[in-house]
Amino acid sequence: MQKRSYILSSLLLALSLVFEASAEDPGEVEFRFLREKMVKEQISDAPDYRDPVKDPRVLTAMRVVPRHHFVEKKLQSAAYGDFPLPIGYGQTISQPYIVALMTEMLGVKADHKVLEVGAGSGYQAAILSLLVKEVFTIEIVEALAFQAEERLKRLKYANVRVRVGDGFYGWEEAAPFDRIIVTCAASLVPPPLLKQLKPGGKMCIPVGAAYSVQYLTMVEKSETGTITMRKSIPVRFVPLTRSGKEE
């Protein structure tokens, strides 16, 4: 009951923010319509070539979070299109369908603590914040990390913590994590992230060569610590940027 109340209160807060914005700015009404259209046409009733996302909590979060506030003003009209968008510094905000799919694959619960590697604009963290207890997100590009932190605070996603750092090494002092999501492509699954994943936990990560086709990979750690990996769909993400530190 407590878990359901937490999710409900988070979603109601986010909805209230959207409705308040609508009252102040008629343009928000149009953006709300575009979010509904995005969810229906790209995600829940997806085209035949992709599997639809069905988790009602994920779909609600995708309807609520104002994606257009996570991109530059000049790109806001394209914020709900079926494609990624640049956010500066060679990084992107992921395609809405991929955000929804990876979130559903994680199977998050209300009491979970989640690590995100690659904060970017903060959009994925905002989606997760409505579904879990705590989100820890790391971004190696300092300017993007500061922008994401300011944006998340302004939009009142209070259960998200942002830090600047090399995501390959995770967030050791906050570990272990129930779930880990990596929003940039790695040539291999970083061992520190495997270590920071709780027994019984899951990680969703694109694995493959930079600027080539990668595979969305589900990593699971059994209660005894055994690691299994399963490839899913082909994707293309920007590469995991490193700080230059050697292993």
ZISUL-V313667 format. One record per residue. N is the residue number from 0. RES is the residue in one letter. SS is DSSP state (H for helix, E for strand, C for the rest). Layout:
N;RES;SS
N;RES;SS
This chain:
0;M;C
1;Q;H
2;K;H
3;R;H
4;S;H
5;Y;H
6;I;H
7;L;H
8;S;H
9;S;H
10;L;H
11;L;H
12;L;H
13;A;H
14;L;H
15;S;H
16;L;H
17;V;H
18;F;H
19;E;H
20;A;H
21;S;H
22;A;H
23;E;H
24;D;C
25;P;H
26;G;H
27;E;H
28;V;H
29;E;H
30;F;H
31;R;H
32;F;H
33;L;H
34;R;H
35;E;H
36;K;H
37;M;H
38;V;H
39;K;H
40;E;H
41;Q;H
42;I;H
43;S;H
44;D;C
45;A;C
46;P;C
47;D;C
48;Y;C
49;R;C
50;D;C
51;P;C
52;V;C
53;K;C
54;D;C
55;P;H
56;R;H
57;V;H
58;L;H
59;T;H
60;A;H
61;M;H
62;R;H
63;V;H
64;V;C
65;P;C
66;R;H
67;H;H
68;H;H
69;F;H
70;V;C
71;E;C
72;K;H
73;K;H
74;L;H
75;Q;H
76;S;H
77;A;H
78;A;C
79;Y;C
80;G;C
81;D;C
82;F;C
83;P;C
84;L;E
85;P;E
86;I;E
87;G;E
88;Y;C
89;G;C
90;Q;E
91;T;E
92;I;E
93;S;C
94;Q;C
95;P;H
96;Y;H
97;I;H
98;V;H
99;A;H
100;L;H
101;M;H
102;T;H
103;E;H
104;M;H
105;L;H
106;G;C
107;V;C
108;K;C
109;A;C
110;D;C
111;H;C
112;K;E
113;V;E
114;L;E
115;E;E
116;V;E
117;G;C
118;A;C
119;G;C
120;S;C
121;G;C
122;Y;H
123;Q;H
124;A;H
125;A;H
126;I;H
127;L;H
128;S;H
129;L;C
130;L;C
131;V;C
132;K;C
133;E;E
134;V;E
135;F;E
136;T;E
137;I;E
138;E;E
139;I;C
140;V;C
141;E;H
142;A;H
143;L;H
144;A;H
145;F;H
146;Q;H
147;A;H
148;E;H
149;E;H
150;R;H
151;L;H
152;K;H
153;R;H
154;L;C
155;K;C
156;Y;C
157;A;C
158;N;C
159;V;E
160;R;E
161;V;E
162;R;E
163;V;E
164;G;C
165;D;C
166;G;H
167;F;H
168;Y;H
169;G;C
170;W;C
171;E;H
172;E;H
173;A;H
174;A;C
175;P;C
176;F;E
177;D;E
178;R;E
179;I;E
180;I;E
181;V;E
182;T;E
183;C;E
184;A;E
185;A;E
186;S;C
187;L;C
188;V;C
189;P;C
190;P;H
191;P;H
192;L;H
193;L;H
194;K;H
195;Q;H
196;L;E
197;K;E
198;P;E
199;G;E
200;G;E
201;K;E
202;M;E
203;C;E
204;I;E
205;P;E
206;V;E
207;G;C
208;A;C
209;A;C
210;Y;C
211;S;C
212;V;C
213;Q;E
214;Y;E
215;L;E
216;T;E
217;M;E
218;V;E
219;E;E
220;K;E
221;S;C
222;E;C
223;T;C
224;G;C
225;T;C
226;I;E
227;T;E
228;M;E
229;R;E
230;K;E
231;S;E
232;I;E
233;P;E
234;V;E
235;R;C
236;F;C
237;V;C
238;P;E
239;L;C
240;T;C
241;R;C
242;S;C
243;G;C
244;K;C
245;E;C
246;E;C
